[in-house]
Amino acid sequence: MIILVGPSASGKTEVAKILTSKFNFKKFVTSTTRPPRKGEINGLDYFFLTEDTFIKKKNNNEFIEYTFYNGNYYGTEKKLIDDYTVLIVESSGLKAFKNSPIKNIYSYFLICSESKRIERMKNRGDSEEMIKQRLHHDNFKFDDSLDPFIDKKIIEADKTALEIAEEIYQDYIKRIN
């Protein structure tokens, strides 16, 4: 399993799309209580749940990890875990997976400049206030305490999402063989 982690708009979703389309990984679909963004499809992008349903699943211990982020719950259901998947989580999710009994988990931290992240958030329609909140939140969530849980850091710099996906795939193949 490949886990992608990084601050908001660091390219995780685009890299995951390439890993699934070009390298035949299956996208791990997480659950959330946030409303769908324009073009998002239930069961494909996320499982969009009511807060009541999410809390029932949480109380039934159906999630390997969950978090409350920007006013919404996000979680990964145990029943959906598969070795050949790619999953996007935040820092607490990464720690939960790395501390779980699941084997063959390789994590990649995507690093992207703040200016590029702001540009991406604006392009996807995030409000100025939401962008400020995400940047502030990310400064606390993505610090050096994550280092022991990260298998490889990937700095975007001038790389395309395809180049990053290829780098991750090559590293993953080396690790599993």
C-alpha positions in Angstrom: 0.0 0.0 0.0 1.2 3.5 -0.9 0.3 6.3 1.5 0.6 9.9 0.3 0.8 12.6 2.8 1.5 16.3 2.7 -0.1 19.7 3.2 -3.2 20.9 1.4 -2.8 21.3 -2.4 0.7 19.6 -2.4 -0.4 17.4 -5.3 -1.4 14.3 -3.5 -4.7 13.8 -5.5 -3.0 14.3 -8.9 -0.2 11.9 -8.1 -2.8 9.3 -6.8 -4.7 9.6 -10.0 -1.6 8.9 -12.1 -0.7 5.9 -9.8 -4.1 4.4 -10.4 -4.4 5.2 -14.1 -0.8 4.4 -15.2 0.4 1.9 -12.6 -2.9 0.1 -11.9 -3.1 0.9 -8.2 -6.6 1.0 -6.8 -7.6 4.3 -5.2 -8.5 3.8 -1.5 -11.7 5.7 -1.1 -12.0 7.4 2.3 -15.1 8.5 4.0 -15.9 12.1 4.9 -18.7 14.3 6.2 -17.8 17.3 4.1 -20.0 18.1 1.2 -18.8 17.1 -2.3 -16.9 19.6 -4.4 -18.1 20.3 -7.9 -17.5 17.2 -10.0 -16.8 14.8 -7.1 -18.7 11.5 -7.1 -19.8 9.5 -4.1 -17.9 6.2 -3.9 -15.3 7.3 -6.4 -13.8 10.4 -4.8 -15.0 9.9 -1.2 -17.8 8.1 0.5 -19.9 11.2 1.5 -21.5 10.3 4.8 -23.8 12.2 7.2 -22.1 13.1 10.5 -24.5 10.6 12.3 -23.5 7.7 10.0 -19.8 8.6 10.4 -20.1 8.7 14.2 -21.9 5.3 14.2 -19.1 3.7 12.1 -16.5 5.3 14.4 -18.3 4.0 17.5 -18.5 0.5 15.9 -14.6 0.6 15.4 -15.0 0.4 11.6 -12.2 2.9 10.9 -8.5 2.1 11.1 -8.1 5.9 11.6 -10.2 9.0 11.5 -9.7 12.7 12.0 -11.7 15.9 12.3 -10.2 18.5 9.9 -11.6 21.9 8.9 -15.0 21.1 10.5 -15.5 17.7 8.9 -14.7 14.1 9.7 -12.4 11.9 7.5 -11.7 8.2 8.0 -10.4 5.0 6.4 -12.6 2.0 6.8 -10.8 -1.3 7.8 -12.9 -3.4 5.4 -11.5 -1.5 2.3 -7.7 -2.1 3.0 -5.9 -3.8 0.2 -2.1 -4.2 -0.5 -2.2 -2.6 -4.0 -3.9 0.6 -3.1 -2.9 4.2 -2.9 -4.3 6.3 0.0 -4.1 9.9 0.9 -4.1 10.7 4.7 -3.1 13.5 7.0 -0.4 13.2 9.6 -2.5 11.4 12.3 -3.7 8.9 9.7 -0.2 8.1 8.6 0.8 7.5 12.2 -2.2 5.2 12.7 -1.3 3.1 9.7 2.4 2.9 10.5 1.5 1.8 14.0 -1.0 -0.8 12.8 -0.3 -4.5 12.1 -0.8 -3.9 8.4 2.4 -4.8 6.4 3.8 -3.4 3.2 2.9 0.2 3.9 5.2 2.7 2.2 4.6 6.4 2.8 5.6 9.4 0.7 5.6 13.0 1.9 4.9 15.5 -0.9 6.6 18.8 -0.5 5.4 21.8 -2.5 6.0 25.6 -2.2 3.4 27.6 -0.3 2.9 29.9 -3.3 2.1 27.0 -5.6 -0.2 25.5 -3.0 -2.1 28.8 -2.6 -2.4 29.0 -6.4 -3.9 25.5 -6.5 -6.3 26.2 -3.7 -7.5 29.3 -5.5 -7.9 27.4 -8.8 -10.1 24.8 -7.1 -12.3 27.4 -5.6 -11.2 27.6 -2.0 -12.1 30.9 -0.3 -9.4 33.2 1.0 -10.4 32.3 4.6 -10.3 28.6 3.9 -6.8 29.0 2.3 -5.6 30.8 5.5 -7.1 28.1 7.7 -5.5 25.3 5.7 -2.1 27.0 5.7 -2.2 27.6 9.4 -3.4 24.0 10.1 -0.7 22.5 7.9 2.0 24.4 9.7 1.1 22.4 12.9 0.2 19.1 11.3 3.2 18.6 9.0 6.4 19.1 11.1 9.5 17.1 11.9 7.5 14.7 14.2 6.3 12.9 11.1 9.9 12.0 10.0 9.9 8.5 11.7 6.7 7.6 9.8 7.8 8.8 6.3 9.6 6.4 4.0 10.6 9.0 1.5 10.2 12.8 1.0 9.6 14.0 -2.5 10.1 17.7 -3.3 8.0 18.9 -6.2 10.3 21.8 -7.3 9.9 21.6 -11.1 8.6 18.0 -11.3 5.3 17.3 -12.9 2.8 15.1 -11.1 3.7 12.3 -13.6 7.4 12.5 -12.7 6.5 12.4 -9.0 4.2 9.4 -9.6 6.9 7.6 -11.6 9.5 8.3 -8.8 7.1 6.9 -6.2 6.3 3.8 -8.3 10.0 3.0 -8.9 10.8 3.4 -5.2 7.8 1.3 -4.2 8.8 -1.5 -6.6 12.4 -1.5 -5.1 10.9 -1.7 -1.6 8.6 -4.6 -2.2 11.1 -6.7 -4.1 
